[in-house]
Amino acid sequence: MSKPGEGPYTTRTPRVSAALKLQRRKERDETGLFLAEGPQAVREALAAGVVRELFATPKRAPDYPQATLVTEDAMAKLAETVAPQGVVAVCEQFDAPLERAVHARLVAVLVDIRDPGNAGTILRTADAAGADAVIFAGDTVDPYNGKAVRASAGSLFHVDIVRERDVDAVLHALRQQILATSGRGGHDLFELEPRLARPTAWLFGSEAHGLPEELLKRVEGVRVPIFGAAESLNLAAAAAVCLYASARAQRHP
């Protein structure tokens, strides 16, 4: 961290311009750093001990005496939101190895999910449901993408984050029962309730295409029953129903 009270600096300052580059995945991958924006995310990042540098506007300085001060214009560019909240942290990435998820009681596996808002929302839901890990598999979006970090609402810092492009490696490593959400799944979610007390890894596919057909042939497909006229649930809602069904069964078997 820098010395308290330095600045206020502009986007021309090397430290600020270096932080701005972290909005690009290439820079995040090369440096192992990412940005967390807003009081809630920053609070959780500080508690997790992963903050490398903290930027705040002069108005927010009393709340963050350890921060480097930046101008309002610099904060607007760092924040990536319409209404910046005046504080952004440069954080160290903290991927966990796949082995950490192998024997967890509840795991969410995101497969080829490209939308960062959906990925971050599922991560937040998984945390709320008591999941131990979230695996970003295949071509799933970077969990340290700014929109994904914001959508996780701090939950990014609470669960093990695993990144593994090889979906087969994930399936072979997991020791839990593996269930996959699909509108064409052979099992009704609520009919499976007794089994949900077991350690479970839930697979979720993209909003647009769902899980690949070849993957669905290798795991048990589960459908969320629709009792009304809606054609289906969106991805984040379906994930919430499935994860909470498991959480309830595991706590009240």
Buried (B, 14 or more C-beta within 10 A) or exposed (E): EBEEEEBBBEBEBEBBBBBBEBBEEEBBEEBEBBBBBBBEBBBBBBEBEBBBBBBBBBEBBEEBEBBBBBBEEBBBBBBBEEEBBBBBBBBBBBBBEBEBBBEBBBBBBBBBBEBBBBBBBBBBBBBBBBBBBBBBBBEBBBBBBBBBBBBBBBBBBBBBBBBBEEBEEBBEBBEBBBBBBBEEBEBEBEEBBEBBBEBBBBBBBBBEEBBBEEBBEEBBBBBBEEEEEEEEBEBBBBBBBBBBBBBBBBEEE
